[in-house]
Amino acid sequence: CDVCGKAFALKRSLNLHYLIHTKEKPHSCDVCGKLFSRKDSLNLHYLIHTKEKPHSCEVCGKAFALKKSLNLHYLIHTKEQPHSCDVCGKVFSQKNNLNVHYLTHTK
């Protein structure tokens, strides 16, 4: 990539990567209009509208549309908290919760 220097084995991968820099989002959801840079991201998004939840937790049975949501959910059962605040040391299972927590230190 001539913008950031990241290397790719396939030209197609480089072309998809460029969308990060151009902010181009050529794929739109025909249900809600949300835009996506990648077709595969749009296809995953459609699961929200179909209510399809093909990924189930083996511990409690809760189902999720996205595999990554299931993986985050598993942290509840494992009690794993891999994200820690470098200001106060408080730990979180999800990175987003840590990011929200950081706002308490900026007040």
N, CA, C and O atoms as a Tinker XYZ file with bonds, in Angstrom:
   428  protein
     1  N      0.853000   -1.188000    0.000000    73     2
     2  CA     0.000000    0.000000    0.000000    64     1     3
     3  C      0.887000    1.236000    0.000000    63     2     4     5
     4  O      1.743000    1.389000    0.872000    81     3
     5  N      0.690000    2.105000   -0.960000    73     3     6
     6  CA     1.522000    3.302000   -1.027000    64     5     7
     7  C      1.099000    4.377000   -0.025000    63     6     8     9
     8  O      1.758000    5.411000    0.082000    81     7
     9  N      0.018000    4.147000    0.701000    73     7    10
    10  CA    -0.417000    5.101000    1.719000    64     9    11
    11  C      0.197000    4.765000    3.080000    63    10    12    13
    12  O      0.751000    5.636000    3.751000    81    11
    13  N      0.091000    3.476000    3.486000    73    11    14
    14  CA     0.546000    3.096000    4.829000    64    13    15
    15  C      1.682000    2.080000    4.841000    63    14    16    17
    16  O      2.254000    1.805000    5.896000    81    15
    17  N      2.015000    1.518000    3.678000    73    15    18
    18  CA     3.125000    0.585000    3.603000    64    17    19
    19  C      2.793000   -0.872000    3.865000    63    18    20    21
    20  O      3.673000   -1.727000    3.764000    81    19
    21  N      1.549000   -1.176000    4.196000    73    19    22
    22  CA     1.166000   -2.563000    4.456000    64    21    23
    23  C      1.293000   -3.374000    3.170000    63    22    24    25
    24  O      0.947000   -2.901000    2.088000    81    23
    25  N      1.800000   -4.621000    3.306000    73    23    26
    26  CA     2.024000   -5.464000    2.133000    64    25    27
    27  C      0.940000   -6.527000    1.997000    63    26    28    29
    28  O      0.415000   -7.021000    2.995000    81    27
    29  N      0.614000   -6.871000    0.769000    73    27    30
    30  CA    -0.408000   -7.872000    0.472000    64    29    31
    31  C      0.096000   -8.821000   -0.599000    63    30    32    33
    32  O      0.778000   -8.410000   -1.537000    81    31
    33  N     -0.246000  -10.097000   -0.452000    73    31    34
    34  CA     0.146000  -11.100000   -1.441000    64    33    35
    35  C     -0.730000  -11.015000   -2.687000    63    34    36    37
    36  O     -0.278000  -11.308000   -3.793000    81    35
    37  N     -1.978000  -10.615000   -2.499000    73    35    38
    38  CA    -2.921000  -10.570000   -3.611000    64    37    39
    39  C     -3.327000   -9.135000   -3.933000    63    38    40    41
    40  O     -3.560000   -8.329000   -3.033000    81    39
    41  N     -3.406000   -8.831000   -5.203000    73    39    42
    42  CA    -3.832000   -7.501000   -5.662000    64    41    43
    43  C     -5.243000   -7.191000   -5.164000    63    42    44    45
    44  O     -5.536000   -6.054000   -4.793000    81    43
    45  N     -6.117000   -8.201000   -5.156000    73    43    46
    46  CA    -7.489000   -8.017000   -4.679000    64    45    47
    47  C     -7.510000   -7.577000   -3.217000    63    46    48    49
    48  O     -8.313000   -6.727000   -2.831000    81    47
    49  N     -6.634000   -8.151000   -2.413000    73    47    50
    50  CA    -6.553000   -7.774000   -0.999000    64    49    51
    51  C     -6.094000   -6.327000   -0.855000    63    50    52    53
    52  O     -6.602000   -5.590000   -0.009000    81    51
    53  N     -5.140000   -5.925000   -1.677000    73    51    54
    54  CA    -4.678000   -4.537000   -1.661000    64    53    55
    55  C     -5.806000   -3.594000   -2.053000    63    54    56    57
    56  O     -5.992000   -2.551000   -1.427000    81    55
    57  N     -6.557000   -3.955000   -3.083000    73    55    58
    58  CA    -7.669000   -3.107000   -3.527000    64    57    59
    59  C     -8.722000   -2.956000   -2.436000    63    58    60    61
    60  O     -9.243000   -1.860000   -2.226000    81    59
    61  N     -9.039000   -4.041000   -1.743000    73    59    62
    62  CA    -9.991000   -3.958000   -0.628000    64    61    63
    63  C     -9.431000   -3.084000    0.488000    63    62    64    65
    64  O    -10.160000   -2.307000    1.103000    81    63
    65  N     -8.137000   -3.217000    0.743000    73    63    66
    66  CA    -7.481000   -2.431000    1.788000    64    65    67
    67  C     -7.550000   -0.933000    1.491000    63    66    68    69
    68  O     -7.743000   -0.134000    2.407000    81    67
    69  N     -7.399000   -0.549000    0.244000    73    67    70
    70  CA    -7.437000    0.867000   -0.129000    64    69    71
    71  C     -8.732000    1.547000    0.319000    63    70    72    73
    72  O     -8.746000    2.751000    0.571000    81    71
    73  N     -9.808000    0.784000    0.417000    73    71    74
    74  CA   -11.088000    1.361000    0.831000    64    73    75
    75  C    -11.007000    1.968000    2.228000    63    74    76    77
    76  O    -11.766000    2.882000    2.553000    81    75
    77  N    -10.093000    1.467000    3.055000    73    75    78
    78  CA    -9.885000    2.044000    4.387000    64    77    79
    79  C     -9.429000    3.489000    4.250000    63    78    80    81
    80  O     -9.894000    4.367000    4.976000    81    79
    81  N     -8.528000    3.724000    3.327000    73    79    82
    82  CA    -7.959000    5.063000    3.150000    64    81    83
    83  C     -8.899000    6.007000    2.400000    63    82    84    85
    84  O     -8.956000    7.198000    2.705000    81    83
    85  N     -9.629000    5.481000    1.429000    73    83    86
    86  CA   -10.506000    6.336000    0.627000    64    85    87
    87  C    -11.859000    6.568000    1.288000    63    86    88    89
    88  O    -12.609000    7.459000    0.888000    81    87
    89  N    -12.167000    5.761000    2.304000    73    87    90
    90  CA   -13.461000    5.829000    3.011000    64    89    91
    91  C    -14.632000    5.508000    2.076000    63    90    92    93
    92  O    -15.787000    5.802000    2.385000    81    91
    93  N    -14.314000    4.907000    0.940000    73    91    94
    94  CA   -15.346000    4.550000   -0.035000    64    93    95
    95  C    -16.193000    3.393000    0.494000    63    94    96    97
    96  O    -15.661000    2.412000    1.014000    81    95
    97  N    -17.512000    3.515000    0.358000    73    95    98
    98  CA   -18.441000    2.472000    0.795000    64    97    99
    99  C    -19.451000    2.218000   -0.324000    63    98   100   101
   100  O    -20.560000    2.751000   -0.305000    81    99
   101  N    -19.053000    1.396000   -1.297000    73    99   102
   102  CA   -19.891000    1.199000   -2.479000    64   101   103
   103  C    -21.059000    0.231000   -2.314000    63   102   104   105
   104  O    -21.891000    0.121000   -3.215000    81   103
   105  N    -21.141000   -0.469000   -1.190000    73   103   106
   106  CA   -22.197000   -1.468000   -0.992000    64   105   107
   107  C    -23.208000   -0.956000    0.031000    63   106   108   109
   108  O    -22.842000   -0.612000    1.155000    81   107
   109  N    -24.483000   -0.907000   -0.364000    73   107   110
   110  CA   -25.502000   -0.395000    0.554000    64   109   111
   111  C    -26.583000   -1.435000    0.823000    63   110   112   113
   112  O    -26.940000   -2.229000   -0.048000    81   111
   113  N    -27.091000   -1.409000    2.042000    73   111   114
   114  CA   -28.172000   -2.303000    2.448000    64   113   115
   115  C    -29.471000   -1.795000    1.832000    63   114   116   117
   116  O    -29.827000   -0.630000    2.006000    81   115
   117  N    -30.173000   -2.658000    1.117000    73   115   118
   118  CA   -31.423000   -2.223000    0.491000    64   117   119
   119  C    -32.591000   -2.206000    1.473000    63   118   120   121
   120  O    -33.707000   -1.843000    1.100000    81   119
   121  N    -32.343000   -2.596000    2.725000    73   119   122
   122  CA   -33.386000   -2.540000    3.750000    64   121   123
   123  C    -33.302000   -1.226000    4.531000    63   122   124   125
   124  O    -34.305000   -0.531000    4.692000    81   123
   125  N    -32.095000   -0.887000    5.019000    73   123   126
   126  CA   -31.965000    0.300000    5.874000    64   125   127
   127  C    -31.050000    1.382000    5.304000    63   126   128   129
   128  O    -30.995000    2.487000    5.842000    81   127
   129  N    -30.337000    1.080000    4.227000    73   127   130
   130  CA   -29.489000    2.079000    3.595000    64   129   131
   131  C    -28.081000    2.195000    4.154000    63   130   132   133
   132  O    -27.295000    2.995000    3.646000    81   131
   133  N    -27.731000    1.424000    5.183000    73   131   134
   134  CA   -26.389000    1.495000    5.749000    64   133   135
   135  C    -25.367000    1.127000    4.678000    63   134   136   137
   136  O    -25.596000    0.227000    3.870000    81   135
   137  N    -24.232000    1.838000    4.682000    73   135   138
   138  CA   -23.200000    1.648000    3.666000    64   137   139
   139  C    -22.028000    0.836000    4.197000    63   138   140   141
   140  O    -21.686000    0.907000    5.377000    81   139
   141  N    -21.419000    0.060000    3.300000    73   139   142
   142  CA   -20.294000   -0.790000    3.657000    64   141   143
   143  C    -19.219000   -0.716000    2.587000    63   142   144   145
   144  O    -19.518000   -0.580000    1.400000    81   143
   145  N    -17.973000   -0.807000    3.012000    73   143   146
   146  CA   -16.872000   -0.808000    2.053000    64   145   147
   147  C    -16.704000   -2.180000    1.417000    63   146   148   149
   148  O    -16.211000   -2.291000    0.295000    81   147
   149  N    -17.116000   -3.232000    2.136000    73   147   150
   150  CA   -16.933000   -4.595000    1.634000    64   149   151
   151  C    -18.261000   -5.325000    1.500000    63   150   152   153
   152  O    -19.154000   -5.178000    2.335000    81   151
   153  N    -18.377000   -6.108000    0.443000    73   151   154
   154  CA   -19.594000   -6.887000    0.183000    64   153   155
   155  C    -19.832000   -7.920000    1.287000    63   154   156   157
   156  O    -20.976000   -8.146000    1.683000    81   155
   157  N    -18.766000   -8.546000    1.787000    73   155   158
   158  CA   -18.942000   -9.544000    2.838000    64   157   159
   159  C    -19.460000   -8.920000    4.128000    63   158   160   161
   160  O    -20.201000   -9.565000    4.871000    81   159
   161  N    -19.085000   -7.684000    4.402000    73   159   162
   162  CA   -19.612000   -6.986000    5.578000    64   161   163
   163  C    -21.104000   -6.709000    5.409000    63   162   164   165
   164  O    -21.871000   -6.828000    6.365000    81   163
   165  N    -21.512000   -6.344000    4.207000    73   163   166
   166  CA   -22.931000   -6.135000    3.922000    64   165   167
   167  C    -23.703000   -7.436000    4.116000    63   166   168   169
   168  O    -24.781000   -7.439000    4.710000    81   167
   169  N    -23.154000   -8.537000    3.618000    73   167   170
   170  CA   -23.835000   -9.825000    3.765000    64   169   171
   171  C    -24.017000  -10.208000    5.230000    63   170   172   173
   172  O    -25.064000  -10.738000    5.604000    81   171
   173  N    -23.014000   -9.949000    6.061000    73   171   174
   174  CA   -23.153000  -10.198000    7.499000    64   173   175
   175  C    -24.218000   -9.282000    8.100000    63   174   176   177
   176  O    -24.998000   -9.702000    8.955000    81   175
   177  N    -24.243000   -8.039000    7.650000    73   175   178
   178  CA   -25.222000   -7.071000    8.141000    64   177   179
   179  C    -26.652000   -7.531000    7.878000    63   178   180   181
   180  O    -27.535000   -7.311000    8.706000    81   179
   181  N    -26.883000   -8.162000    6.741000    73   179   182
   182  CA   -28.234000   -8.618000    6.403000    64   181   183
   183  C    -28.814000   -9.554000    7.464000    63   182   184   185
   184  O    -30.033000   -9.644000    7.605000    81   183
   185  N    -27.963000  -10.245000    8.204000    73   183   186
   186  CA   -28.445000  -11.142000    9.260000    64   185   187
   187  C    -29.253000  -10.383000   10.313000    63   186   188   189
   188  O    -30.145000  -10.948000   10.945000    81   187
   189  N    -28.938000   -9.109000   10.497000    73   187   190
   190  CA   -29.688000   -8.286000   11.452000    64   189   191
   191  C    -31.147000   -8.192000   11.019000    63   190   192   193
   192  O    -32.052000   -8.264000   11.850000    81   191
   193  N    -31.368000   -8.033000    9.741000    73   191   194
   194  CA   -32.726000   -7.868000    9.229000    64   193   195
   195  C    -33.489000   -9.189000    9.124000    63   194   196   197
   196  O    -34.711000   -9.211000    9.267000    81   195
   197  N    -32.782000  -10.274000    8.879000    73   195   198
   198  CA   -33.460000  -11.566000    8.737000    64   197   199
   199  C    -33.744000  -12.211000   10.087000    63   198   200   201
   200  O    -34.506000  -13.173000   10.177000    81   199
   201  N    -33.127000  -11.678000   11.129000    73   199   202
   202  CA   -33.260000  -12.219000   12.493000    64   201   203
   203  C    -32.637000  -13.614000   12.611000    63   202   204   205
   204  O    -32.825000  -14.302000   13.614000    81   203
   205  N    -31.902000  -14.017000   11.588000    73   203   206
   206  CA   -31.235000  -15.323000   11.612000    64   205   207
   207  C    -30.075000  -15.274000   12.608000    63   206   208   209
   208  O    -29.271000  -14.342000   12.590000    81   207
   209  N    -29.997000  -16.282000   13.474000    73   207   210
   210  CA   -28.934000  -16.354000   14.478000    64   209   211
   211  C    -28.323000  -17.754000   14.460000    63   210   212   213
   212  O    -28.682000  -18.609000   15.270000    81   211
   213  N    -27.405000  -17.977000   13.536000    73   211   214
   214  CA   -26.865000  -19.322000   13.354000    64   213   215
   215  C    -25.781000  -19.745000   14.352000    63   214   216   217
   216  O    -25.359000  -20.902000   14.335000    81   215
   217  N    -25.323000  -18.840000   15.217000    73   215   218
   218  CA   -24.236000  -19.161000   16.143000    64   217   219
   219  C    -24.770000  -19.237000   17.572000    63   218   220   221
   220  O    -25.218000  -18.233000   18.126000    81   219
   221  N    -24.722000  -20.431000   18.166000    73   219   222
   222  CA   -25.280000  -20.646000   19.509000    64   221   223
   223  C    -24.191000  -20.939000   20.528000    63   222   224   225
   224  O    -23.206000  -21.618000   20.237000    81   223
   225  N    -24.392000  -20.412000   21.725000    73   223   226
   226  CA   -23.482000  -20.657000   22.841000    64   225   227
   227  C    -23.665000  -22.090000   23.333000    63   226   228   229
   228  O    -24.785000  -22.519000   23.609000    81   227
   229  N    -22.566000  -22.823000   23.441000    73   227   230
   230  CA   -22.619000  -24.204000   23.910000    64   229   231
   231  C    -22.878000  -24.289000   25.411000    63   230   232   233
   232  O    -23.239000  -25.352000   25.916000    81   231
   233  N    -22.698000  -23.186000   26.126000    73   231   234
   234  CA   -22.885000  -23.180000   27.577000    64   233   235
   235  C    -24.335000  -22.889000   27.949000    63   234   236   237
   236  O    -24.935000  -23.623000   28.735000    81   235
   237  N    -24.900000  -21.816000   27.385000    73   235   238
   238  CA   -26.246000  -21.402000   27.804000    64   237   239
   239  C    -27.288000  -21.442000   26.687000    63   238   240   241
   240  O    -28.480000  -21.288000   26.954000    81   239
   241  N    -26.858000  -21.646000   25.445000    73   239   242
   242  CA   -27.798000  -21.745000   24.341000    64   241   243
   243  C    -28.183000  -20.441000   23.676000    63   242   244   245
   244  O    -28.906000  -20.456000   22.681000    81   243
   245  N    -27.721000  -19.306000   24.198000    73   243   246
   246  CA   -28.049000  -18.021000   23.582000    64   245   247
   247  C    -27.500000  -17.994000   22.154000    63   246   248   249
   248  O    -26.384000  -18.449000   21.903000    81   247
   249  N    -28.293000  -17.455000   21.221000    73   247   250
   250  CA   -27.909000  -17.454000   19.808000    64   249   251
   251  C    -27.551000  -16.051000   19.329000    63   250   252   253
   252  O    -28.068000  -15.053000   19.831000    81   251
   253  N    -26.656000  -15.998000   18.348000    73   251   254
   254  CA   -26.154000  -14.737000   17.818000    64   253   255
   255  C    -26.104000  -14.781000   16.301000    63   254   256   257
   256  O    -25.888000  -15.836000   15.703000    81   255
   257  N    -26.306000  -13.630000   15.689000    73   255   258
   258  CA   -26.223000  -13.524000   14.235000    64   257   259
   259  C    -24.771000  -13.614000   13.776000    63   258   260   261
   260  O    -24.481000  -14.214000   12.741000    81   259
   261  N    -23.868000  -13.026000   14.537000    73   259   262
   262  CA   -22.464000  -12.966000   14.145000    64   261   263
   263  C    -21.589000  -13.828000   15.039000    63   262   264   265
   264  O    -21.785000  -13.872000   16.253000    81   263
   265  N    -20.637000  -14.502000   14.448000    73   263   266
   266  CA   -19.690000  -15.341000   15.191000    64   265   267
   267  C    -18.890000  -14.505000   16.183000    63   266   268   269
   268  O    -18.609000  -14.964000   17.290000    81   267
   269  N    -18.518000  -13.281000   15.800000    73   267   270
   270  CA   -17.731000  -12.451000   16.708000    64   269   271
   271  C    -18.549000  -12.043000   17.931000    63   270   272   273
   272  O    -17.985000  -11.842000   19.007000    81   271
   273  N    -19.855000  -11.919000   17.783000    73   271   274
   274  CA   -20.711000  -11.627000   18.940000    64   273   275
   275  C    -20.747000  -12.814000   19.890000    63   274   276   277
   276  O    -20.734000  -12.638000   21.109000    81   275
   277  N    -20.791000  -14.012000   19.343000    73   275   278
   278  CA   -20.741000  -15.217000   20.174000    64   277   279
   279  C    -19.416000  -15.284000   20.922000    63   278   280   281
   280  O    -19.388000  -15.600000   22.111000    81   279
   281  N    -18.326000  -14.991000   20.234000    73   279   282
   282  CA   -17.015000  -15.033000   20.885000    64   281   283
   283  C    -16.926000  -14.033000   22.034000    63   282   284   285
   284  O    -16.345000  -14.342000   23.074000    81   283
   285  N    -17.491000  -12.845000   21.859000    73   283   286
   286  CA   -17.534000  -11.868000   22.953000    64   285   287
   287  C    -18.397000  -12.383000   24.096000    63   286   288   289
   288  O    -18.054000  -12.206000   25.265000    81   287
   289  N    -19.502000  -13.012000   23.764000    73   287   290
   290  CA   -20.410000  -13.562000   24.767000    64   289   291
   291  C    -19.713000  -14.606000   25.635000    63   290   292   293
   292  O    -19.940000  -14.656000   26.844000    81   291
   293  N    -18.869000  -15.435000   25.031000    73   291   294
   294  CA   -18.169000  -16.481000   25.787000    64   293   295
   295  C    -17.351000  -15.905000   26.944000    63   294   296   297
   296  O    -17.102000  -16.601000   27.928000    81   295
   297  N    -16.934000  -14.651000   26.837000    73   295   298
   298  CA   -16.168000  -14.025000   27.915000    64   297   299
   299  C    -16.980000  -13.961000   29.208000    63   298   300   301
   300  O    -16.408000  -13.953000   30.298000    81   299
   301  N    -18.304000  -13.917000   29.095000    73   299   302
   302  CA   -19.167000  -13.927000   30.282000    64   301   303
   303  C    -18.971000  -15.228000   31.047000    63   302   304   305
   304  O    -18.882000  -15.224000   32.274000    81   303
   305  N    -18.905000  -16.326000   30.332000    73   303   306
   306  CA   -18.786000  -17.639000   30.963000    64   305   307
   307  C    -17.376000  -17.916000   31.479000    63   306   308   309
   308  O    -17.208000  -18.585000   32.499000    81   307
   309  N    -16.374000  -17.411000   30.787000    73   307   310
   310  CA   -14.991000  -17.681000   31.192000    64   309   311
   311  C    -14.494000  -16.684000   32.229000    63   310   312   313
   312  O    -13.447000  -16.890000   32.843000    81   311
   313  N    -15.246000  -15.605000   32.424000    73   311   314
   314  CA   -14.860000  -14.521000   33.340000    64   313   315
   315  C    -13.556000  -13.837000   32.900000    63   314   316   317
   316  O    -12.924000  -13.118000   33.675000    81   315
   317  N    -13.170000  -14.077000   31.646000    73   315   318
   318  CA   -11.944000  -13.482000   31.116000    64   317   319
   319  C    -12.132000  -11.978000   30.941000    63   318   320   321
   320  O    -13.153000  -11.528000   30.422000    81   319
   321  N    -11.142000  -11.211000   31.377000    73   319   322
   322  CA   -11.177000   -9.757000   31.242000    64   321   323
   323  C     -9.822000   -9.282000   30.710000    63   322   324   325
   324  O     -8.975000   -8.813000   31.470000    81   323
   325  N     -9.634000   -9.409000   29.408000    73   323   326
   326  CA    -8.315000   -9.142000   28.825000    64   325   327
   327  C     -7.968000   -7.669000   28.603000    63   326   328   329
   328  O     -6.845000   -7.353000   28.211000    81   327
   329  N     -8.914000   -6.772000   28.846000    73   327   330
   330  CA    -8.668000   -5.349000   28.573000    64   329   331
   331  C     -8.585000   -4.578000   29.884000    63   330   332   333
   332  O     -9.532000   -4.574000   30.670000    81   331
   333  N     -7.437000   -3.921000   30.119000    73   331   334
   334  CA    -7.274000   -3.190000   31.379000    64   333   335
   335  C     -6.946000   -1.726000   31.130000    63   334   336   337
   336  O     -6.275000   -1.369000   30.162000    81   335
   337  N     -7.438000   -0.900000   32.029000    73   335   338
   338  CA    -7.215000    0.545000   31.966000    64   337   339
   339  C     -5.779000    0.834000   32.401000    63   338   340   341
   340  O     -5.363000    0.418000   33.483000    81   339
   341  N     -5.025000    1.541000   31.570000    73   339   342
   342  CA    -3.645000    1.849000   31.933000    64   341   343
   343  C     -3.543000    3.032000   32.889000    63   342   344   345
   344  O     -2.445000    3.398000   33.307000    81   343
   345  N     -4.684000    3.634000   33.238000    73   343   346
   346  CA    -4.695000    4.726000   34.201000    64   345   347
   347  C     -4.945000    4.202000   35.611000    63   346   348   349
   348  O     -4.204000    4.526000   36.539000    81   347
   349  N     -6.004000    3.381000   35.772000    73   347   350
   350  CA    -6.377000    2.924000   37.115000    64   349   351
   351  C     -6.317000    1.413000   37.310000    63   350   352   353
   352  O     -6.441000    0.931000   38.436000    81   351
   353  N     -6.129000    0.661000   36.232000    73   351   354
   354  CA    -6.007000   -0.786000   36.352000    64   353   355
   355  C     -7.306000   -1.566000   36.301000    63   354   356   357
   356  O     -7.271000   -2.796000   36.342000    81   355
   357  N     -8.450000   -0.906000   36.214000    73   355   358
   358  CA    -9.729000   -1.607000   36.145000    64   357   359
   359  C     -9.755000   -2.470000   34.884000    63   358   360   361
   360  O     -9.254000   -2.065000   33.836000    81   359
   361  N    -10.348000   -3.673000   34.996000    73   359   362
   362  CA   -10.347000   -4.604000   33.870000    64   361   363
   363  C    -11.743000   -4.796000   33.292000    63   362   364   365
   364  O    -12.752000   -4.651000   33.982000    81   363
   365  N    -11.768000   -5.131000   31.995000    73   363   366
   366  CA   -13.020000   -5.285000   31.267000    64   365   367
   367  C    -12.932000   -6.479000   30.333000    63   366   368   369
   368  O    -11.860000   -6.819000   29.833000    81   367
   369  N    -14.076000   -7.108000   30.105000    73   367   370
   370  CA   -14.107000   -8.238000   29.180000    64   369   371
   371  C    -14.161000   -7.762000   27.730000    63   370   372   373
   372  O    -13.705000   -8.465000   26.829000    81   371
   373  N    -14.714000   -6.573000   27.504000    73   371   374
   374  CA   -14.859000   -6.071000   26.138000    64   373   375
   375  C    -14.131000   -4.738000   25.966000    63   374   376   377
   376  O    -14.196000   -3.862000   26.828000    81   375
   377  N    -13.445000   -4.608000   24.843000    73   375   378
   378  CA   -12.667000   -3.403000   24.548000    64   377   379
   379  C    -13.545000   -2.156000   24.528000    63   378   380   381
   380  O    -13.120000   -1.093000   24.982000    81   379
   381  N    -14.754000   -2.273000   24.012000    73   379   382
   382  CA   -15.645000   -1.125000   23.954000    64   381   383
   383  C    -15.956000   -0.594000   25.355000    63   382   384   385
   384  O    -16.024000    0.618000   25.559000    81   383
   385  N    -16.144000   -1.491000   26.311000    73   383   386
   386  CA   -16.414000   -1.054000   27.684000    64   385   387
   387  C    -15.214000   -0.314000   28.268000    63   386   388   389
   388  O    -15.382000    0.645000   29.021000    81   387
   389  N    -14.007000   -0.755000   27.924000    73   387   390
   390  CA   -12.801000   -0.051000   28.362000    64   389   391
   391  C    -12.763000    1.348000   27.754000    63   390   392   393
   392  O    -12.440000    2.315000   28.444000    81   391
   393  N    -13.090000    1.460000   26.473000    73   391   394
   394  CA   -13.081000    2.769000   25.812000    64   393   395
   395  C    -14.070000    3.727000   26.458000    63   394   396   397
   396  O    -13.768000    4.908000   26.628000    81   395
   397  N    -15.245000    3.232000   26.819000    73   395   398
   398  CA   -16.233000    4.067000   27.513000    64   397   399
   399  C    -15.687000    4.467000   28.882000    63   398   400   401
   400  O    -15.845000    5.611000   29.308000    81   399
   401  N    -15.042000    3.519000   29.570000    73   399   402
   402  CA   -14.468000    3.787000   30.889000    64   401   403
   403  C    -13.422000    4.899000   30.824000    63   402   404   405
   404  O    -13.354000    5.736000   31.724000    81   403
   405  N    -12.610000    4.914000   29.772000    73   403   406
   406  CA   -11.571000    5.938000   29.640000    64   405   407
   407  C    -12.157000    7.347000   29.727000    63   406   408   409
   408  O    -11.476000    8.274000   30.166000    81   407
   409  N    -13.391000    7.509000   29.319000    73   407   410
   410  CA   -14.029000    8.831000   29.375000    64   409   411
   411  C    -14.136000    9.339000   30.803000    63   410   412   413
   412  O    -14.172000   10.550000   31.022000    81   411
   413  N    -14.188000    8.434000   31.785000    73   411   414
   414  CA   -14.274000    8.872000   33.186000    64   413   415
   415  C    -12.984000    9.543000   33.633000    63   414   416   417
   416  O    -12.992000   10.316000   34.591000    81   415
   417  N    -11.892000    9.265000   32.965000    73   415   418
   418  CA   -10.607000    9.864000   33.331000    64   417   419
   419  C    -10.380000   11.212000   32.653000    63   418   420   421
   420  O     -9.448000   11.930000   33.014000    81   419
   421  N    -11.202000   11.562000   31.692000    73   419   422
   422  CA   -11.005000   12.823000   30.972000    64   421   423
   423  C    -11.846000   13.959000   31.526000    63   422   424   425
   424  O    -11.761000   15.093000   31.057000    81   423
   425  N    -12.664000   13.646000   32.533000    73   423   426
   426  CA   -13.537000   14.690000   33.104000    64   425   427
   427  C    -12.811000   15.528000   34.126000    63   426   428
   428  O    -13.397000   16.446000   34.700000    81   427
